[in-house]
């Protein structure tokens, strides 16, 4: 047991609950930590492993201040932050394990940030192109996740299969994880059990124009930057980002990823200069895309519908129109302006709530060339076939019916549907499996299924419902029970509590302990004991000097310090 934990335990006991919550959060304390009192908490916070993690995570200014404090100088403006992190005591000196952790680390000195150079017209144009492309690519990821969740590896990166799927939409596999991170920062995607799904806010964002989309992404990116990159409401110049966390070996890789995201958003030009729209954000102002609008292509609201069942947009389609169109087409190529209608894509639109009339009305209003007869025929034929198989819930489970008995027969003998345990009954099929599971199994097997309610009305469904808006961020761990337990064990006399703890540790380790005993005449005497027992308010042990067993009242012991473990007989 370390004696330097005692002053920290006293400080923890005197801190208010809000300060403790901030400390525990910053130090990554588990909410279910098995601490019984503030001495346990102090020892855990000063454990070398915990200290190393906290010191490694310090931003440049605080790291330099801690190094100064370890050498006996003042920590300056960082002093209160370092005290709040339980790295230095109230007198400004680092706790012993902290000083040990700092020693041998590279010397860190605070340095002045250099104002970034303004981007040239050409560099600004390329940055604006990156911003425009990124807005569209984030939309592609949201639509892909809405169609089916994106799977993650154990490392947190997108699975290779998902990157291949996104590559079909023109997304560079090397950018896929950074684009996902931008969407998650903006609250548009949420990770649930290694599956990435869109949130309820994603639909609203998809209907926004480019300028509003970019402003949301850029503002969220700034808010997500780590403390070491922040400068009040803005950020420090990007040239200083590489040295923001000098003791963190993982920082160079993270720094490169953050700079890559900044380039994707057009906040940092390819030559590391700063576009004018980025300078406003860096200084803490609101995101403003006015300077970007003149450098990106104008959005259009019409397409060419062709006899070969394709649609060609003469420019970037307005987002709200594109999102709806994408719901009923396949991307014809990696080019965002080319689309293809298929029976499967139109079926998907019908599944998600479109009808024959709504599709025809939308395409007629969108087209510069009218509705081609082959496309009109495909829409009519697909709509007529859709819904031939109807699925609904009953008290006994799920019922599957169809006006075509051959379809019912085919479904009943389909080997791929055996897990549903479908049973023939009066010209229909029944299953104990949930209706939505039966429905999606039929859709995946390419049967024209429709989910209906108790009144026979079609129910619009998405395979991946949006994440609950109230759960778009992970709830912070609640430390209230832990803090309450620590408070319950907090006695009025910290010195007496510490003495009891030291004596218990000495007995548990069968250690040699030096105790200072108060004598009746007011004097004190030191005894060196091999501690052997503690109970009934008395300490038992062999006096090394006199070679006798002694029993001392704990109330008479003024202090104790452990020397070493007792030798075995």
C-alpha positions as MATLAB code, in Angstrom:
seq = 'XXXXXXXXXXXXXXXXXXXXXXXXXXXXXXXXXXXXXXXXXXXXXXXXXXXXXXXXXXXXXXXXXXXXXXXXXXXXXXXXXXXXXXXXXXXXXXXXXXXXXXXXXXXXXXXXXXXXXXXXXXXXXXXXXXXXXXXXXXXXXXXXXXXXXXXXXXXXXXXXXXXXXXXXXXXXXXXXXXXXXXXXXXXXXXXXXXXXXXXXXXXXXXXXXXXXXXXXXXXXXXXXXXXXXXXXXXXXXXXXXXXXXXXXXXXXXXXXXXXXXXXXXXXXXXXXXXXXXXXXXXXXXXXXXXXXXXXXXXXXXXXXXXXXXXXXXXXXXXXXXXXXXXXXXXXXXXXXXXXXXXXXXXXXXXXXXXXXXXXXXXXXXXXXXXXXXXXXXXXXXXXXXXXXXXXXXXXXXXXXXXXXXXXXXXXXXXXXXXXXXXXXXXXXXXXXXXXXXXXXXXXXXXXXXXXXXXXXXXXXXXXXXXXXXXXXXXXXXXXXXXXXXXXXXXXXXXXXXXXXXXXXXXXXXXXXXXXXXXXXXXXXXXXXXXXXXXXXXXXXXXXXXXXXXXXXXXXXXXXXXXXXXXXXX';
ca = [
       0.000    0.000    0.000;
       1.446    3.382   -1.025;
       1.663    6.277    1.424;
       1.336    8.829   -1.385;
      -2.275    7.664   -1.904;
      -3.288    9.229    1.408;
      -3.231   12.924    0.351;
      -5.096   12.067   -2.844;
      -7.720   10.146   -0.855;
      -8.215   13.200    1.365;
      -8.586   15.414   -1.722;
     -11.079   13.009   -3.292;
     -13.171   12.940   -0.124;
     -13.299   16.752   -0.083;
     -14.227   17.069   -3.776;
     -17.872   17.494   -4.753;
     -19.740   14.884   -6.769;
     -19.508   16.831  -10.047;
     -15.723   17.067   -9.772;
     -15.519   13.333   -9.062;
     -17.683   12.516  -12.070;
     -15.488   14.646  -14.339;
     -12.351   13.024  -12.921;
     -13.656    9.481  -13.278;
     -14.804   10.186  -16.837;
     -11.483   11.733  -17.857;
      -9.491    8.873  -16.318;
     -11.703    6.182  -17.879;
     -12.888    4.734  -14.560;
     -15.434    1.928  -14.851;
     -18.779    2.755  -13.289;
     -18.792   -0.685  -11.644;
     -15.336   -0.292  -10.061;
     -15.130   -2.387   -6.872;
     -13.787    0.457   -4.744;
     -14.950    0.453   -1.146;
     -13.589    3.811    0.019;
     -11.608    6.814   -1.156;
      -8.345    5.087   -0.250;
      -9.189    2.369   -2.794;
      -9.977    5.077   -5.339;
      -6.710    6.929   -4.671;
      -4.613    3.791   -4.969;
      -6.317    2.821   -8.237;
      -5.862    6.292   -9.718;
      -2.174    6.240   -8.748;
      -1.584    2.738  -10.068;
       1.308    2.989  -12.568;
      -0.815    1.661  -15.427;
      -3.597    4.160  -14.772;
      -1.113    6.998  -14.395;
       0.654    6.111  -17.650;
      -2.637    6.142  -19.547;
      -3.567    9.537  -18.108;
      -0.133   11.064  -18.753;
      -0.029    9.686  -22.296;
      -3.385   11.329  -23.074;
      -2.272   14.832  -22.023;
      -2.320   17.509  -24.728;
       0.856   19.445  -25.440;
       0.318   22.392  -23.070;
      -0.630   20.190  -20.129;
       2.200   17.740  -20.839;
       4.713   20.603  -20.819;
       3.204   21.941  -17.581;
       3.388   18.530  -15.890;
       7.018   18.169  -16.945;
       7.726   21.575  -15.381;
       5.941   20.575  -12.188;
       7.964   17.338  -12.025;
      11.157   19.414  -12.142;
       9.959   21.642   -9.303;
       8.629   24.565  -11.353;
       5.083   25.912  -11.443;
       2.526   24.280  -13.731;
       1.064   27.654  -14.668;
      -2.342   27.783  -16.359;
      -2.512   23.979  -16.506;
      -2.274   23.613  -12.744;
      -6.001   23.386  -12.006;
      -6.585   20.951  -14.878;
      -3.790   18.677  -13.653;
      -5.145   18.803  -10.100;
      -8.602   17.902  -11.427;
      -7.048   14.914  -13.219;
      -5.458   13.718   -9.943;
      -1.981   14.055  -11.425;
      -0.626   16.763   -9.131;
      -1.496   17.600   -5.530;
      -2.959   20.875   -4.334;
       0.568   22.139   -3.564;
       1.456   21.820   -7.271;
       3.765   18.826   -6.936;
       3.076   15.622   -8.918;
       2.227   12.501   -6.964;
       5.187   10.097   -6.818;
       3.870    7.617   -9.438;
       3.141   10.560  -11.760;
       6.667   11.921  -11.364;
       8.011    8.428  -12.104;
       5.882    8.224  -15.250;
       7.023   11.629  -16.507;
      10.718   10.944  -15.966;
      12.363    9.607  -19.088;
       9.669   10.921  -21.435;
      10.634   13.283  -24.259;
      10.990   16.923  -23.254;
       7.907   18.943  -24.195;
       7.956   22.688  -24.603;
       4.993   24.906  -25.349;
       5.294   26.508  -28.769;
       3.518   29.335  -30.525;
       1.017   28.331  -33.204;
       1.715   29.718  -36.680;
      -1.220   31.283  -38.521;
      -2.051   29.134  -41.568;
      -1.450   30.436  -45.070;
      -4.532   31.361  -47.092;
      -5.286   28.966  -49.943;
      -4.808   30.057  -53.526;
      -7.741   30.223  -55.909;
      -6.785   26.892  -57.462;
      -6.298   25.155  -54.098;
      -9.632   26.574  -52.873;
     -11.368   25.245  -55.990;
     -10.022   21.733  -55.365;
     -10.994   21.936  -51.679;
     -14.536   22.960  -52.652;
     -14.687   19.973  -54.997;
     -13.660   17.683  -52.122;
     -16.373   19.203  -49.921;
     -19.039   18.712  -52.590;
     -17.978   15.138  -53.307;
     -17.838   14.253  -49.600;
     -21.385   15.492  -49.053;
     -22.588   13.138  -51.774;
     -20.476   10.234  -50.549;
     -21.834   10.545  -47.006;
     -25.327   10.398  -48.526;
     -24.296    7.223  -50.388;
     -23.190    5.622  -47.103;
     -26.457    6.574  -45.387;
     -28.512    5.080  -48.207;
     -26.406    1.907  -48.187;
     -26.808    1.574  -44.410;
     -30.548    2.162  -44.768;
     -30.762   -0.703  -47.234;
     -28.821   -3.036  -44.917;
     -26.589   -2.346  -41.885;
     -22.864   -1.955  -42.440;
     -20.834   -4.645  -40.677;
     -17.748   -3.768  -38.640;
     -14.661   -5.772  -37.824;
     -13.538   -6.278  -34.235;
     -11.133   -3.363  -34.768;
     -14.056   -1.029  -35.451;
     -13.231   -0.658  -39.154;
     -15.688   -1.477  -41.929;
     -15.525   -5.064  -43.152;
     -13.935   -5.578  -46.552;
     -17.238   -6.797  -47.979;
     -18.912   -3.554  -46.951;
     -16.144   -1.511  -48.554;
     -16.692   -3.433  -51.789;
     -20.424   -2.705  -51.579;
     -19.722    0.998  -51.030;
     -17.196    0.988  -53.880;
     -20.099    0.198  -56.221;
     -21.400    3.665  -55.351;
     -18.063    5.225  -56.213;
     -16.693    5.443  -52.670;
     -12.937    4.975  -52.401;
     -12.367    2.087  -49.936;
      -9.549    4.100  -48.354;
     -12.044    6.875  -47.535;
     -14.943    4.704  -46.384;
     -14.069    4.637  -42.668;
     -13.366    8.383  -42.572;
     -16.669    9.160  -44.281;
     -18.444    6.916  -41.793;
     -16.711    8.755  -38.947;
     -17.890   12.120  -40.325;
     -21.458   10.796  -40.478;
     -21.260    9.411  -36.934;
     -19.870   12.714  -35.618;
     -22.877   14.464  -37.163;
     -25.285   12.000  -35.530;
     -26.335   10.487  -38.845;
     -25.059    6.963  -38.163;
     -24.946    4.918  -34.989;
     -23.027    1.741  -34.203;
     -25.045   -1.011  -32.552;
     -23.292   -4.279  -31.757;
     -20.781   -3.961  -34.631;
     -23.531   -2.917  -37.052;
     -23.771    0.622  -38.411;
     -27.321    1.898  -38.946;
     -28.706    5.332  -39.857;
     -30.346    7.457  -37.191;
     -33.661    9.259  -37.336;
     -31.754   12.480  -38.173;
     -30.309   10.930  -41.338;
     -33.547   11.280  -43.291;
     -33.768   15.002  -42.537;
     -30.112   15.504  -43.510;
     -30.596   13.631  -46.789;
     -33.309   16.094  -47.820;
     -31.030   19.111  -47.263;
     -29.185   20.908  -50.039;
     -25.410   20.751  -50.375;
     -24.737   23.914  -48.353;
     -26.818   22.812  -45.367;
     -25.393   19.293  -45.522;
     -21.835   20.584  -45.505;
     -22.481   23.025  -42.658;
     -23.834   20.209  -40.495;
     -20.849   17.965  -41.250;
     -18.234   20.694  -40.757;
     -19.739   21.916  -37.483;
     -19.919   18.351  -36.136;
     -16.320   17.685  -37.185;
     -15.140   20.708  -35.218;
     -17.141   19.661  -32.157;
     -15.602   16.173  -32.295;
     -11.975   17.354  -32.286;
      -9.986   16.295  -29.198;
      -9.136   18.851  -26.539;
      -5.533   19.188  -27.702;
      -6.681   20.545  -31.071;
      -9.257   22.957  -29.701;
      -8.747   26.687  -29.300;
     -11.761   27.915  -27.402;
     -14.651   27.487  -29.902;
     -12.353   26.800  -32.855;
      -9.188   24.790  -33.486;
      -5.465   25.399  -33.498;
      -3.704   25.800  -36.867;
      -3.420   22.400  -38.613;
       0.375   22.760  -38.805;
       0.437   22.298  -35.011;
      -1.797   19.216  -34.955;
       1.071   16.751  -35.286;
       2.569   17.787  -31.922;
      -0.741   18.111  -30.035;
      -0.217   14.891  -28.021;
       3.564   14.458  -27.745;
       3.484   11.446  -25.388;
       0.792    9.439  -27.184;
       2.333    6.818  -29.520;
      -1.031    6.380  -31.265;
      -1.396   10.092  -31.999;
       0.478   10.222  -35.349;
      -1.994    7.773  -36.901;
      -4.992    9.546  -35.387;
      -3.613   12.910  -36.477;
      -3.348   11.689  -40.074;
      -6.952   10.467  -39.988;
      -8.239   13.790  -38.653;
      -6.332   15.726  -41.302;
      -7.745   13.400  -43.935;
     -11.263   14.159  -42.726;
     -10.480   17.875  -42.810;
      -9.375   17.521  -46.442;
     -12.472   15.509  -47.329;
     -14.602   18.352  -45.957;
     -12.594   20.960  -47.837;
     -11.406   22.524  -44.578;
      -7.783   21.911  -45.496;
      -6.455   22.252  -49.025;
      -4.267   19.598  -50.599;
      -1.214   21.829  -50.117;
      -2.083   22.343  -46.408;
      -3.251   25.917  -46.939;
      -6.551   27.212  -45.569;
      -9.647   28.046  -47.678;
     -11.589   31.113  -46.584;
     -14.611   29.105  -45.391;
     -12.336   27.091  -43.120;
     -10.771   30.176  -41.474;
     -14.165   31.216  -40.098;
     -14.702   27.825  -38.475;
     -11.142   27.704  -37.102;
     -11.661   31.027  -35.337;
     -14.859   29.771  -33.697;
     -17.449   31.223  -36.065;
     -20.484   29.451  -37.467;
     -20.128   27.301  -40.561;
     -21.043   29.326  -43.648;
     -21.111   27.728  -47.090;
     -21.688   30.977  -49.013;
     -18.081   31.034  -50.227;
     -18.456   27.406  -51.332;
     -21.614   27.849  -53.381;
     -19.877   29.652  -56.215;
     -17.278   26.904  -56.559;
     -19.539   23.833  -56.786;
     -21.795   22.662  -59.637;
     -25.353   23.953  -59.712;
     -27.988   21.405  -58.701;
     -30.667   20.410  -61.224;
     -34.260   19.269  -60.756;
     -34.829   17.273  -63.947;
     -33.439   14.100  -65.556;
     -33.599   12.412  -68.947;
     -35.592    9.160  -68.840;
     -34.580    6.871  -71.715;
     -36.078    3.885  -73.498;
     -33.304    1.607  -72.229;
     -34.698    2.015  -68.683;
     -31.978    4.412  -67.598;
     -32.079    7.929  -66.207;
     -29.391   10.517  -66.875;
     -29.109   13.681  -64.794;
     -27.479   16.646  -66.614;
     -25.858   17.673  -63.339;
     -26.025   17.018  -59.599;
     -29.651   16.287  -58.792;
     -31.261   18.173  -55.935;
     -30.753   16.005  -52.829;
     -34.414   15.460  -51.945;
     -35.183   14.389  -55.526;
     -32.090   12.186  -55.729;
     -32.895   10.394  -52.472;
     -36.376    9.523  -53.690;
     -35.112    8.502  -57.120;
     -32.393    6.340  -55.568;
     -35.151    4.460  -53.739;
     -36.464    3.103  -57.037;
     -33.315    2.620  -59.153;
     -29.972    0.879  -59.202;
     -26.831    2.939  -59.601;
     -25.895    2.341  -63.245;
     -22.222    3.067  -62.623;
     -19.943    4.809  -60.215;
     -21.063    8.054  -61.873;
     -23.665    9.670  -59.642;
     -25.613   10.996  -62.646;
     -26.564    7.624  -64.168;
     -29.319    5.333  -62.869;
     -31.082    2.175  -64.078;
     -34.615    0.929  -63.384;
     -35.108   -2.798  -62.771;
     -37.942   -4.953  -61.506;
     -36.029   -5.472  -58.274;
     -35.383   -1.762  -57.734;
     -39.045   -0.899  -58.350;
     -40.097   -3.712  -56.030;
     -37.886   -2.193  -53.354;
     -39.663    1.134  -53.838;
     -43.038   -0.546  -53.485;
     -41.869   -2.314  -50.336;
     -40.839    1.017  -48.824;
     -44.237    2.610  -49.419;
     -44.392    3.787  -53.030;
     -47.358    2.841  -55.218;
     -47.735    2.537  -58.966;
     -49.443    5.922  -59.192;
     -46.920    7.683  -56.921;
     -43.986    6.317  -58.969;
     -45.557    7.366  -62.273;
     -46.431   10.821  -60.937;
     -42.936   11.383  -59.552;
     -41.115   10.223  -62.685;
     -43.384   12.205  -64.995;
     -42.688   15.407  -63.047;
     -38.965   14.672  -62.892;
     -38.459   13.828  -66.564;
     -37.426   16.239  -69.292;
     -38.511   13.704  -71.910;
     -41.773   12.333  -70.557;
     -42.268    8.761  -69.324;
     -40.912    6.250  -71.872;
     -43.304    3.408  -72.709;
     -40.861    0.616  -71.683;
     -40.457    2.202  -68.257;
     -44.213    2.730  -67.838;
     -44.785   -0.938  -68.733;
     -42.128   -2.103  -66.234;
     -43.716   -0.037  -63.470;
     -47.189   -1.413  -64.207;
     -45.979   -5.012  -64.477;
     -43.942   -4.809  -61.253;
     -46.805   -3.195  -59.337;
     -49.250   -5.856  -60.569;
     -46.989   -8.662  -59.409;
     -46.122   -6.988  -56.104;
     -48.480   -8.087  -53.356;
     -49.463  -11.430  -54.858;
     -48.218  -12.946  -51.609;
     -49.659  -11.394  -48.453;
     -48.193  -11.866  -44.990;
     -49.833  -10.897  -41.709;
     -49.829  -11.730  -38.010;
     -52.472  -13.809  -36.310;
     -53.048  -15.061  -32.773;
     -51.394  -18.344  -33.702;
     -48.370  -16.805  -35.452;
     -48.040  -15.749  -39.104;
     -50.260  -16.450  -42.111;
     -49.155  -16.399  -45.762;
     -51.808  -16.275  -48.519;
     -51.903  -15.661  -52.268;
     -54.461  -15.484  -55.052;
     -52.094  -17.685  -57.037;
     -52.153  -21.256  -55.625;
     -49.002  -22.109  -57.572;
     -47.080  -19.480  -55.592;
     -48.303  -20.950  -52.301;
     -47.221  -24.388  -53.450;
     -43.798  -23.117  -54.527;
     -43.234  -21.351  -51.223;
     -44.320  -24.404  -49.274;
     -41.702  -26.635  -50.895;
     -38.897  -24.045  -51.122;
     -35.923  -25.579  -49.289;
     -34.467  -22.156  -48.585;
     -37.528  -21.342  -46.464;
     -37.452  -24.470  -44.302;
     -36.278  -22.557  -41.187;
     -39.673  -20.821  -41.213;
     -41.430  -24.197  -40.663;
     -44.264  -23.248  -43.014;
     -47.295  -25.579  -42.796;
     -50.129  -25.973  -45.346;
     -53.573  -25.236  -43.968;
     -56.763  -24.545  -45.983;
     -54.928  -23.203  -49.058;
     -52.587  -20.991  -47.063;
     -49.346  -21.316  -45.099;
     -48.838  -20.781  -41.379;
     -45.718  -20.322  -39.287;
     -44.804  -19.740  -35.659;
     -42.097  -17.315  -36.795;
     -42.743  -13.546  -36.533;
     -44.472  -11.956  -39.504;
     -41.671   -9.499  -40.310;
     -39.122  -12.333  -40.354;
     -41.324  -14.399  -42.677;
     -41.869  -11.354  -44.878;
     -38.189  -10.520  -45.328;
     -37.355  -14.169  -45.920;
     -39.884  -14.232  -48.773;
     -38.555  -10.949  -50.195;
     -34.994  -12.275  -50.098;
     -36.182  -15.401  -51.911;
     -37.664  -13.073  -54.605;
     -41.314  -13.782  -53.911;
     -43.685  -10.790  -54.475;
     -44.578  -10.500  -50.795;
     -46.384   -7.682  -48.997;
     -46.786   -7.270  -45.262;
     -50.336   -6.258  -44.356;
     -52.035   -5.226  -41.123;
     -55.198   -6.624  -39.522;
     -57.330   -4.555  -41.928;
     -55.516   -5.887  -44.980;
     -53.708   -2.604  -45.654;
     -50.114   -2.783  -46.894;
     -47.509   -1.864  -44.290;
     -44.489    0.103  -45.448;
     -41.267   -1.380  -44.068;
     -37.559   -0.748  -44.150;
     -35.178   -3.594  -43.527;
     -33.092   -1.280  -41.348;
     -35.311    1.016  -39.273;
     -33.575    4.187  -38.103;
     -31.953    4.158  -34.702;
     -33.987    5.820  -31.990;
     -33.254    9.553  -31.994;
     -32.904    9.465  -28.224;
     -30.091    6.922  -28.530;
     -27.930    8.525  -31.217;
     -25.189    8.945  -28.648;
     -23.985    6.443  -26.115;
     -25.172    7.299  -22.624;
     -22.346    8.298  -20.347;
     -21.636    5.914  -17.518;
     -23.380    6.949  -14.321;
     -20.976    7.222  -11.419;
     -23.695    8.092   -8.909;
     -23.811    4.602   -7.290;
     -20.005    4.431   -7.058;
     -19.725    7.911   -5.544;
     -22.543    7.158   -3.105;
     -20.732    4.004   -1.944;
     -17.510    5.944   -1.430;
     -19.376    8.595    0.559;
     -20.982    5.951    2.779;
     -17.553    4.644    3.792;
     -16.191    8.147    4.358;
     -15.480    8.541    8.078;
     -15.113   11.830    9.967;
     -11.436   11.154   10.825;
      -9.284   10.566    7.727;
      -6.130   10.054    9.822;
      -7.720    7.270   11.867;
      -9.112    5.636    8.733;
      -5.696    5.705    7.072;
      -4.029    4.241   10.186;
      -6.530    1.357   10.277;
      -5.872    0.725    6.599;
      -2.098    0.650    7.087;
      -2.350   -1.740   10.033;
      -4.719   -4.047    8.153;
      -2.317   -4.108    5.213;
       0.633   -4.862    7.502;
      -1.166   -7.822    9.110;
      -2.387   -9.119    5.758;
       1.151   -9.072    4.370;
       2.720  -10.199    7.694;
       4.957   -7.189    7.212;
       7.424   -5.451    9.475;
       5.830   -2.209   10.624;
       7.204    0.687   12.659;
       4.536    2.097   14.966;
       4.701    5.280   17.009;
       2.974    4.635   20.345;
       1.760    7.387   22.671;
       2.870    6.836   26.287;
       0.879    7.805   29.429;
       3.303   10.620   30.233;
       2.643   12.245   26.831;
       5.872   11.064   25.227;
       6.016    8.686   22.287;
       8.028    5.600   21.517;
       8.720    3.735   18.282;
       8.417   -0.047   18.144;
       9.322   -2.320   15.253;
       6.877   -5.208   15.062;
       6.297   -8.185   12.851;
       2.536   -7.710   12.575;
       0.575  -10.906   13.189;
      -2.993   -9.914   14.085;
      -5.498   -7.081   14.411;
      -8.784   -7.330   16.263;
     -10.730   -5.987   19.195;
      -9.041   -2.622   18.764;
      -5.575   -4.111   19.342;
      -2.524   -4.818   17.201;
      -0.480   -7.968   17.883;
       3.071   -8.619   16.757;
       6.591   -9.654   17.749;
       8.838   -6.845   18.929;
      12.028   -7.306   16.958;
      14.221   -5.422   19.425;
      13.002   -7.196   22.606;
      12.050  -10.463   20.875;
       8.709  -10.583   22.708;
       5.082  -10.647   21.636;
       3.282   -7.338   22.184;
      -0.361   -6.345   22.075;
      -0.916   -2.613   21.551;
      -4.196   -0.676   21.752;
      -4.833    0.875   18.332;
      -6.026    4.023   20.114;
      -2.474    4.490   21.433;
      -0.832    4.189   18.011;
      -0.170    7.602   16.498;
       1.309    6.505   13.166;
       2.584    3.453   11.314;
       4.786    2.758    8.344;
       5.445   -0.569    6.660;
       9.077   -1.568    6.137;
       9.019   -4.983    4.456;
       7.526   -8.451    4.627;
       8.395  -10.617    7.610;
      10.827  -13.470    6.859;
       9.377  -16.939    6.770;
      10.320  -19.321    9.582;
];
